[in-house]
């Protein structure tokens, strides 16, 4: 992944500039991480890698809430005001880390 980090960061930033929701991220993430299953659940993005799920909710132009689950995806934590605040750089790092575990 390290050879593609710069290209992925550029594409991620471009994807986020195109659309205010998480839909723009789906294609970008899926093209760089073909082993991930990436889909939308309402306004949230669900990224599945094996038995792990990363939930992503876009809360602003450069802000997100994320939460990781094992075995079953859920937005309960984010819906109840939880989740981990991320900016685009944090989201990039979290996606790379999620792919390497």
N, C-alpha and C positions, 0 to 999 in steps of 0.2 A: 504493500500500500504506500510506502514512503515515496516511491517514484511518482505516484499519482496525487500526492497530498496537495501540491500547489494547484494542479488542474481541478481537483475536486473542490478545493476551497473557492476557487474562482467560479466554478459552475454553481456551487451552493449559493454563493452571494448573488449570482445572476438569477437563479431560480427564485430566490426570495424577493428580488426586485420586481419580478413579473406579476406576482399575485399576492394578495393580502392573506390568503388562507394557507393551508398546508398542502393543498393539491399540487401546487407547483413543485413541492419537494419530492413528491412520489417518484416521478420519472428520474430526477437527478439522483436520488438515493439508490433506486433500483439499478440504474446503469453502472454505478460504481461498486455496488455490493450485490452481485447477482445471486448470492446465497440467501439474502434476506427476502422474506415475504413482506411486501409493503402494501398497505391498503388503508383506506379511510374509514373511520367510524364516526359518523356525524361530522363534526368540525375538527376531529382529532386525527392524527396520523398514528397508525399502529405499525411497528416494525418488529417482525418476528425472526428470531434466529434460533432454530432448534426449539427448545422449551422456554426460551426467554422472550419477553416482550418489552419493547421500549415504547412508551406512550409519549407523544409530542403534541402539545397544544400551543398554537401560536397566539400570543396575547398582545402583540404589537409588531411594528415594522421590524424590530430587531430584538424581540423578546419572546421567550417561550417558557413553558412549564414542562418538565419531563418527569417521568417516573418509570422505574423498571420493575417488572413482575416476572415470576417464574410460574409456568404452567397455565396461567389464564390471564388474558388482558383485562384491565379494568381502568375506568376513569374515576373511580370512587375517590381516591386520594386527591386528585386534581379538582374534582367537582366540589370537594369539601374544603377547598382553600389551601391544599397542600401542594406537593410537587416541588421540584427543584427549579428555581429561576435560572434561566440561561439566556445569554446573548448569542449572536451568530457564531462567534469564536468558540464559546462554550459548547454549543450544539455540535459544531464540527468536531471538536475534541471528543465529545461523548459518543458520537457515531463511530469514530475511529476506534475508541476504546471498546465499544460494544462489539465491534467486528473482530477484535483481537482476543476476546475472552474465550 
